[in-house]
Amino acid sequence: MTPSSAQQIAHRLKLRHLRFMKVLSETINLSDTAAQLNVSYPAIIKTRQEIEAVLGSRLLVGRGGSTELTDIGRSLARYSCQILDAMDCLGEDVIAQRDGLQGHVVIGVRLQHGLRWLAPALVAFMERQPQVSVSLVDGLHEDVARDAVDLALGRMGPPKWLGTLNFEAFMPIRSVVVSSNPAPPVCHTEGEIDWSELLDHHWCLPPDGTPLRERFNDLIREKKLSLPKRLTTFNDMTTHAELHRAGSFLGICTDMSALEMEREGIVRIITPPIVALDDQLAIMWHATRPLRPVTRTLKEFLLHRARAAPAIERTASS
């Protein structure tokens, strides 16, 4: 394609074309696209024809339920979403500079000590920005990737998320193996712990797909052992603690959470921190979509607060 052709494409595409492509990429159906945009079906057909005339290429291939976007259609849809997101951010940025920062941010957080760090930081931010509201929900990597949350605070996890998400790590996380109190008999043996024996017992583990579970699975595979046949999954430390309080389990958690449960007489720590489970507490956000001004400002505030905290304060929370 010659430079002039590229310029003609950029000049002839309109915002309504981009909105059409964004909705079409979600529905892959012209009737549903017409309904979502609240226009007639003939108007949608005309819009499709206008775009195809500009591109010199079809947008869709197939019929009925097997319809899909062409490669060029997917490219245009991707750029359309990015441009429209940027336009939305532009509007919010103008309003923020004119009327003051405002809006709502959804933050995903799961780690208990991460929440303890985050809570006072949010209070300080909202005192500075009284027109901003925040929701705290259970959400991590996948939730950021699909825009269910704006920011998340949790383990960095495996490198598979790099490129999809951006990370700023600021606090080390070390993890240990714990046993319910009283512990299973194998945990009373002296000397080095036998993983093959431990794995015969009932475990409490985070669900598949979470960073700590993936690191644990990798550790067991490296030892050429099988994962526990008896396990119960938990999604928060309150559930983890109550399971140990009620039954006899082995489990993994951060050393800080383990020490708290040990002080309460719920568990006993049976390993020193396991290097293979080490991670970093990080703030994460979507890598390819522009952050709204309110989200960007909160992210920068949290990162500044994290960098300014004394090292002893950060590591004491890990």
NORDA-V592116 format. One line per field, one symbol per residue. ss: DSSP state (A for helix, B for strand, O for the rest). phi: phi as a letter, one per 20 degrees, with the letter a starting at -180 (. if undefined). burial: I if it has 9 or more other ideal C-beta (glycine too) atoms within 8 Angstrom, else O. Layout:
BEGIN
ss->???
phi->???
burial->???
END
This chain:
BEGIN
ss->OOAAAAAAAAAAOOAAAAAAAAAAAAAOOAAAAAAAAOOOAAAAAAAAAAAAAAAOOOOBBOOAAAOBBOAAAAAAAAAAAAAAAAAAAAAAAAAAAAAOOOBBBBBBBOOAAAAAAAAAAAAAAAAAOOOBBBBBBOOOAAAAAOOOOOBBBBBOOOAAABOOBBBBBBBBBOBBBBBBOOOOAAAAOOOOOOAAAAOOOOBBBBOOOOAAAAAAAAAAAAOOOOOOOOBBBBOOAAAAAAAAAAOOOBBBBBAAAAAAAAAOOOBBBOOOOOAAAOBBBBBBBBOOOOOOAAAAAAAAAAAAAAAAOOAAAAAAOO
phi->.fgffffffffefdfffffgfffffeelbfffffffelcffgfffffgfffffffmbfeccnclfefbffgffffffffffffffffffgfffffffednfbpccddebcffffffffgfffffffffcfeddcddceacgffffdmfcecbcaffmfffefoecdccebbfcdcceccfdfeggffefenffefffgffefddcffgnegfffffgfffffeldefgfdbcecdbfffgfffffecdcdacaffffffffffemeccfdcfgegfefbcfbecbfeddfffgfffffgffffffffffggfffffee
burial->OOOOOIOIIOOOIOOOIIIIIIIIIOIIOIOOIIOIIOOOOOIIIOIIOIIIOIIOOOIIOOOOOOIOIIOIIIOIIIIIIIIIIIIIIOOIIOIIOOOOIIIOIIIIIIIIIIIOIIOOIIOIIIOOIOOIOIOOIOIIIOIIIOOIIIIIIIIIIOOOIOOOIOIIOIIIIIIIIIIIIOIIOIIOOOOOIOIOIIIOIIIIIIIOOIIIIIIIIIIIOOOOIOOIOOIIIIOIIOIIIOIIOOOIIIIIIIIIIIIOIIOOOIIIIIOOIIOOIIIIIIIIIIOOIOIIIIIIIIIOIIIOIIOOIOOOOIIOII
END
